[in-house]
Amino acid sequence: MWTQFIVQFWILLVIALISAVLLGRYIGTYFAPVHLRKSDSLGRVEKRFLRMLGVDERKQEQSWVGYAKSLLLVNLLFFIGGYLLLRFQGMLPFNPNGAANLDWSTAMHTTISFMTNTDQQHYSGEALSYLSQTFVLGTMLFVAPTMAFTVCMAVIRGLANQPLGNFYADFVRFIVRILFPIAFVFGLIMILLGVPQTFGGAVTVTTLEGAKQLIYRGPVAAFEVIKQLGNNGGGFFGANGAHPFENPNGPVNFIHMFLMLLIPMSLPIAYGKMINSAKQGRLFLGVMTILFIMMTFGTAGSLLANPTAHGQELRFGQIGTALYSSITTAAETGAVNAMHDSLHPLAGLIQLGNMMLNVVYGGTGAGFLNVLLYAFVAVFLTGLLIGRTPTFLGKKLETFEVKLIASTLLVPPFLILVGTAISMSVAPGLGAISNPGYHGLSQVLYEFTSATANNGSGFEGLGDANVYWNVSTSFALFFGRYIPLILMLAIAGSLKAKPSVPQDEFSFKTDTPLFGTVFLGTVVLVGALTFLPVLVLGPVADWLTM
C-alpha cells in the first residue's frame, strides 16, 4: 500500500512541478509591467476587451488605493447580481428541476462564499437551478480566483519597484490568458472521460431492485474544471468530488488533483521572474514543497495506519483519499472526494494545519501572498537577531510596514478562534454539533478555519444550514478575504514608495538556504504558537481518547 502511495504521489508531484514551472515563466512574462511586456495575438484580444471597459493600462496605472477600490467595486457588483439571482432563482429560466428560491441567509452566504473564492456550501448542489449553477456560481468561479491573483501580481510588481498596474487589465488578462484556455482544454478532456455536460433535467430510472430513482445531472464538466483550476471547490452535487458524475474514475481524479496544484505552484516561479531573481522564486517553491510533502505523508500515514475506512472514497481507496484531502486543503480548493469528518483525527489535524498556515501552497494568489507575509516576518525576526534594520528586496521594513504585517497576520487567527469560541458557547452553535466532545470542537473549528482560509470544505456532520451559521461564517468569509488583500496592497504600495537600500556583503540575503531555513522555521513557529492550544483541545484530544 505504501509503495502504491509513493508512486502515485511522486508521479503527480513531478508532473505538477514541471507544468507549474512552465506556467510560472509564462505568467512572469505576460504579467510584467506593461512597458516590459511582450506583445502577441492574445494581447490584441485583451486590448479589445479593455477598450470595451474604457481602460488604457498604459495611461491608467493605479496606486494601491485605486487598485483596492477597483477590486472592491467589482466584488460589490458581482455580489449584488449574484444575490438577487440566487434569491429569486425559482422565478427564472433554466430551471428544469423546479429549484425553489433560496432564503435570504443562504443566498447571502452562498454569494459571499463564491465571491471570496471559498465556495463553502450550506446547501446541497441539487437545490440550485442550472441558471444559478452555471451563470451565477459558474461566473464567480472565474471571477473570484482572479481577485486574489490580480492583487498578487500588483504586490509582486510593487516589491520589484515597478508600477502596481491596473486592476481591470490584470482581471481581463488572467481570464483570457490563463483560466479560460486551460479550463476549455481540460473541460473537453473531462467530458471525454465521462463527466456529464448537459442542460437536460433530472431523469427517472428504475434500479436493479425495481425502485424508481431520480438522477440529477447538468453542465457538470464546465463547472468542475474551473472549480478545480481556480481553487474554488464548491460541488455541483452535495457529495462534491465523491459523486460519480463529478469524479467518475481514476484519470478524472488525477486531473482534479493536478489542476488544484497548477496555479498555486506556478506563482513562486512567476515571482522569481518578475523580480529578476529566479533563485528566490525556486527557494519559496522548495520550502512550500517540503511542507506539502510532510503534510501529505502525515495524512497518508494516519489513514493507512487506521484499520477502518469509514467515510473514505472506496473507489480510489485510502491512497486516493489521503492524496486528495491533503491537496485540497494545501491548495485551498475545498473540493473533497471523501468526508473529512470521518477521517482519522490526525488526518483532520493535518488538514486544519494546511488551512491555518495557508502557504502549502495556498489558493490562487492568496497562498503566495501569505508566503510573502511570512517572508516579511522572517526578515524582521532576523533583523532583530543581528541588530540591523530588516530589508526585503532592498526596501526597509519600518514601523508602518511592521504594523500592517502584524495586522494581516492576526486577522485569520482572530476570526477562527473568536468564531469558534462564540459558537461553542451559544445554543445555535452547540445545537449544530453532531458529535459531542472533542470531535465536536473539531467540527466547529474546521468550519471557521475553512471559511477564513478561502477553502470551503467542511468536516461535515455539522448542522450549518441555518441563519446562525450562514451569518457567522459570512463574517469570516468576508473579512478573512478582503482585509488581508487590502493590507498586502498597502504594504506593497508603501515599500514601492521607499528608496532602495544599497546591498553590501553584510546584507542578509533572502535567496539562500539559510533564509529558506529561517523562513520555514517562521512558518512552523508562528503557526504552532497561534493555533496549537485549540488543536490540542480538538483533534489531538480526539485522537488520544479513541
URFEN-V665292 format. One record per backbone hydrogen bond with DSSP energy under -1.0 kcal/mol. NH is the residue of the N-H (numbers start at 0). CO is the residue of the C=O. If there is no record, write none. Layout:
BEGIN
nh: (NH | NH)
co: (CO | CO)
END
This chain:
BEGIN
nh: (4 | 5 | 6 | 7 | 8 | 9 | 10 | 11 | 12 | 13 | 14 | 15 | 16 | 17 | 18 | 19 | 20 | 21 | 22 | 23 | 24 | 25 | 26 | 27 | 28 | 29 | 30 | 35 | 44 | 45 | 46 | 47 | 48 | 49 | 50 | 51 | 52 | 54 | 58 | 59 | 61 | 66 | 67 | 68 | 69 | 70 | 71 | 72 | 73 | 74 | 75 | 76 | 77 | 78 | 79 | 80 | 81 | 82 | 83 | 84 | 85 | 86 | 87 | 88 | 90 | 91 | 97 | 101 | 106 | 107 | 108 | 109 | 110 | 111 | 112 | 113 | 114 | 115 | 116 | 117 | 118 | 126 | 127 | 129 | 130 | 132 | 133 | 134 | 135 | 136 | 139 | 140 | 141 | 142 | 143 | 146 | 148 | 149 | 150 | 151 | 152 | 153 | 154 | 155 | 156 | 157 | 158 | 159 | 160 | 161 | 169 | 170 | 171 | 172 | 173 | 174 | 175 | 176 | 177 | 178 | 179 | 181 | 182 | 183 | 184 | 185 | 186 | 187 | 188 | 189 | 190 | 191 | 192 | 193 | 194 | 202 | 204 | 206 | 209 | 212 | 214 | 219 | 220 | 222 | 223 | 224 | 225 | 226 | 227 | 228 | 229 | 230 | 231 | 239 | 240 | 241 | 242 | 246 | 252 | 253 | 254 | 255 | 256 | 257 | 258 | 259 | 260 | 261 | 264 | 265 | 266 | 269 | 270 | 271 | 272 | 273 | 274 | 276 | 280 | 281 | 282 | 283 | 284 | 285 | 286 | 287 | 288 | 289 | 290 | 291 | 292 | 293 | 294 | 295 | 296 | 297 | 298 | 299 | 300 | 301 | 302 | 303 | 304 | 305 | 311 | 316 | 319 | 320 | 321 | 322 | 323 | 324 | 325 | 326 | 327 | 328 | 329 | 330 | 332 | 333 | 338 | 340 | 341 | 342 | 347 | 348 | 349 | 350 | 351 | 352 | 353 | 354 | 355 | 356 | 357 | 361 | 366 | 368 | 369 | 370 | 371 | 372 | 373 | 374 | 375 | 376 | 377 | 378 | 379 | 380 | 381 | 382 | 383 | 384 | 385 | 386 | 387 | 391 | 394 | 396 | 401 | 402 | 403 | 404 | 405 | 406 | 407 | 408 | 409 | 410 | 413 | 414 | 415 | 416 | 417 | 418 | 419 | 420 | 421 | 422 | 423 | 424 | 429 | 430 | 432 | 440 | 441 | 442 | 443 | 444 | 445 | 446 | 447 | 448 | 449 | 450 | 451 | 452 | 454 | 462 | 463 | 465 | 469 | 470 | 471 | 472 | 473 | 474 | 475 | 476 | 477 | 478 | 479 | 481 | 482 | 484 | 485 | 486 | 487 | 488 | 489 | 490 | 491 | 492 | 493 | 494 | 495 | 496 | 497 | 500 | 506 | 515 | 516 | 517 | 518 | 519 | 520 | 521 | 522 | 523 | 524 | 525 | 526 | 527 | 528 | 529 | 530 | 531 | 534 | 535 | 536 | 537 | 539 | 540 | 541 | 542 | 543 | 544 | 545)
co: (0 | 1 | 2 | 3 | 4 | 5 | 6 | 7 | 8 | 9 | 10 | 11 | 12 | 13 | 14 | 15 | 16 | 17 | 18 | 19 | 20 | 21 | 22 | 23 | 24 | 25 | 26 | 32 | 40 | 41 | 42 | 43 | 44 | 45 | 46 | 47 | 48 | 49 | 55 | 55 | 164 | 62 | 63 | 64 | 65 | 66 | 67 | 68 | 69 | 70 | 71 | 72 | 73 | 74 | 75 | 76 | 77 | 78 | 79 | 80 | 81 | 82 | 83 | 85 | 87 | 88 | 94 | 85 | 102 | 103 | 104 | 105 | 106 | 107 | 108 | 109 | 110 | 111 | 113 | 112 | 112 | 123 | 124 | 93 | 93 | 128 | 129 | 130 | 130 | 131 | 135 | 136 | 138 | 138 | 139 | 142 | 144 | 145 | 146 | 147 | 148 | 149 | 150 | 151 | 152 | 153 | 154 | 155 | 157 | 156 | 165 | 166 | 167 | 168 | 169 | 170 | 171 | 172 | 173 | 173 | 174 | 177 | 178 | 179 | 180 | 181 | 182 | 183 | 184 | 185 | 186 | 187 | 188 | 190 | 189 | 214 | 212 | 210 | 206 | 204 | 202 | 217 | 195 | 218 | 219 | 220 | 221 | 222 | 223 | 224 | 225 | 227 | 226 | 236 | 335 | 238 | 239 | 242 | 248 | 249 | 250 | 251 | 252 | 253 | 254 | 255 | 256 | 257 | 260 | 261 | 262 | 265 | 266 | 267 | 268 | 269 | 270 | 271 | 276 | 277 | 278 | 279 | 280 | 281 | 282 | 283 | 284 | 285 | 286 | 287 | 288 | 289 | 290 | 291 | 292 | 293 | 294 | 295 | 296 | 297 | 298 | 299 | 300 | 302 | 308 | 312 | 315 | 316 | 317 | 318 | 319 | 320 | 321 | 322 | 323 | 324 | 325 | 326 | 327 | 327 | 310 | 458 | 338 | 339 | 343 | 344 | 345 | 346 | 347 | 348 | 349 | 350 | 351 | 352 | 353 | 329 | 362 | 364 | 365 | 366 | 367 | 368 | 369 | 370 | 371 | 372 | 373 | 374 | 375 | 376 | 377 | 378 | 379 | 380 | 381 | 382 | 382 | 394 | 391 | 389 | 397 | 398 | 399 | 400 | 401 | 402 | 403 | 404 | 405 | 406 | 409 | 410 | 411 | 412 | 413 | 414 | 415 | 416 | 417 | 418 | 419 | 421 | 425 | 426 | 429 | 436 | 437 | 438 | 439 | 440 | 441 | 442 | 443 | 444 | 445 | 446 | 447 | 448 | 449 | 431 | 461 | 463 | 465 | 466 | 467 | 468 | 469 | 470 | 471 | 472 | 473 | 474 | 475 | 477 | 478 | 480 | 481 | 482 | 483 | 484 | 485 | 486 | 487 | 488 | 489 | 490 | 491 | 492 | 494 | 393 | 503 | 511 | 512 | 513 | 514 | 515 | 516 | 517 | 518 | 519 | 520 | 521 | 522 | 523 | 524 | 525 | 526 | 527 | 530 | 531 | 532 | 533 | 534 | 535 | 537 | 538 | 539 | 540 | 542)
END
